[in-house]
Amino acid sequence: MDNADLPDDVRAANERCARGEHPQRPADPRVVAFYDALTSSYPDRGPRATLPGTPWATAPLHAAADHIKMRLDERCPDAVLETIERLAAELNLDLLDLQDGTVYPPPVKTR
C-alpha cells in the first residue's frame, strides 16, 4: 500500500483479502524482503515449521503481492513479535493487529 494510506484503508485491504480479493500485480519488494527475513529465522514451511516452539499457529503464512498474513501461536515468544516489529519498521510497512483492528504505521524517521 501507499505510505499515504490511512488505517481505514489498511483495514479495508484486509477485508478484501478475507474475501479472497488480491491485487494482480508484481509483489512489493518490501513485502518480499519482510517475508524472506522473517522466515529465515522462523520458517513457515518444511520440517522446521512443525517443530515444537514454532511461533506460527497456522503455516505456511499467507503471502500476497502486498501483504503477509501471520497467525501467531498464543505462546509465541516476545522475541518473535520484536522481530516482526523491527522488520516492519526497517521496511516501512504497516502492521495490522487482527484481534482489535489496530493499525501500527512504521515509526517516523527523524534526522
ABEGO torsion letter per residue (X at the ends): XBAABBAAAAAAAAAAAAAGBBBBBBBBAAAAAAAAAAAAABBABEAAAABBGBABABOBBBBBAABBBBBBBAABBAAAAAAAAAAAAAAGBBBBBAAAGBBBBBBBBBX
